[in-house]
């Protein structure tokens, strides 16, 4: 979701659009889950930052599901 789309959704929430609120909460929850998963992987892998680790982090943070919100 772009910054402009996010602002538009917030404006929709302000006027009472429950669907817009639910969508923002859903996007937030999805992002938080991906961040938590990336942090868990970081702790599991320790300080070894090889290319496999970097590729896995990139795949977590560029999850296909988020392309709907970009």
C-alpha positions in Angstrom: 0.0 0.0 0.0 1.4 3.3 -1.0 1.6 6.3 1.4 -1.2 8.0 -0.6 -3.4 4.9 -0.4 -2.7 4.6 3.4 -3.8 8.3 3.9 -6.9 7.7 1.9 -7.8 4.7 4.0 -7.3 6.7 7.2 -9.6 9.4 5.8 -12.2 6.7 5.1 -11.8 5.4 8.6 -12.3 8.9 10.0 -15.7 9.2 8.3 -16.7 5.8 9.6 -15.9 3.2 6.9 -15.5 0.0 8.9 -14.2 -1.9 5.9 -11.3 0.5 5.5 -10.5 0.1 9.2 -10.6 -3.7 8.9 -8.3 -3.5 5.9 -5.8 -1.4 7.7 -5.8 -3.7 10.7 -5.3 -6.7 8.3 -2.4 -5.1 6.6 -0.8 -4.2 9.9 -1.2 -7.7 11.3 0.3 -9.2 8.1 3.3 -6.8 8.3 3.8 -7.5 12.0 3.7 -11.3 11.4 6.4 -11.0 8.7 8.5 -8.8 10.9 8.3 -11.2 13.8 9.1 -14.1 11.4 12.2 -12.2 10.1 13.3 -11.5 13.7 12.9 -15.1 14.7 15.0 -16.2 11.7 17.6 -13.6 12.7 18.0 -15.1 16.2 18.0 -18.6 14.8 20.8 -17.9 12.4 22.9 -15.9 14.8 25.5 -13.6 13.4 26.1 -15.6 10.2 24.8 -13.3 7.5 25.5 -15.3 4.4 23.7 -15.1 1.1 21.1 -17.7 2.0 20.1 -15.7 5.1 19.9 -12.5 3.1 17.8 -14.2 0.4 15.4 -15.7 3.0 15.0 -12.3 4.8 14.2 -10.7 1.4 11.6 -13.4 0.6 9.9 -12.9 3.9 9.8 -9.1 3.6 8.7 -9.2 0.0 5.9 -11.7 0.5 3.7 -12.2 -2.5 0.6 -11.4 -0.5 1.6 -7.8 0.0 1.7 -7.1 -3.8 -2.1 -6.6 -3.5 -1.5 -3.6 -1.3 1.3 -1.9 -3.3 
